[in-house]
Amino acid sequence: MITKDLGNRIRELRQKTGLSQEKFALKIEMDRTYFASVEAGRRNISICNIKKIADGLGVTLSELFEGL
């Protein structure tokens, strides 16, 4: 399922930054519990929030979706 695959990709990239879910969520001004549910693949996230996450990770949208 795409939401689970995207969540796994986001988690992988976030872990490379060395930031916890909480610190990353604060960095991108997103609620931590919402962000955690995105990583867990339980959210049908909007493109605006996907862009916010990609920007926080320092990747393009195409890089974020790479390999999905």
N, C-alpha and C positions, 0 to 999 in steps of 0.2 A: 504494500500500500504506500502511496506517495507520501502521506503525512509521516509515516514511520521512517521511511527512507530519508526524507528531508530532516527529520529530527535527529537521526543518527549522524547525518552529514554535519549538521550544525554543532552537535556535541563534539564531534571529532575536531572540527576547526576551532571551537572554543577552547578545548583542552590544550591545543597547541599554543594558545595565547597565554596559558598558565593561570587564567582567571576562573574563579568558581562561578557557578550559576548566579549566585547573588551579586557578586562584584560585576559580572558582565551585564546583568539586567540593570543594575544601577548605572553603568556606563552608557547604556543605550536608552535609558529612561523608560524602562518597561518593568511592569510588576514581576517580581521573581516567581510567583506561583504560576503566572501566565506563561512566562518563559520556560519554566520547568515542564509545563504541559505541552509546549511546542516541541521541546527536545524529546519528550516521551511519545510524540506522535499522536497525541490526543486532541489536537486543535487543527481546525481547518483555517489556517492563518491567512490574513489578507496580504495582498502584494505590498501594501505600504509597510506592514510590519516585517515582511521578508526583506524588503529593501533596508529597513532600519538595522536588522540583524547583519545583513551583508556588509553594510557600511561599518558597523561596529567591529566586524571581523577583518575589515580591510580587504575584502574581496568583491569582485563584480557579481552581479546576479548569475551570469553564465558560469562563473567559477563555483558559486555556491551549489548550483544544480549539476555540476560536472559529475558524471558517473551514475546519476540516478536513473 
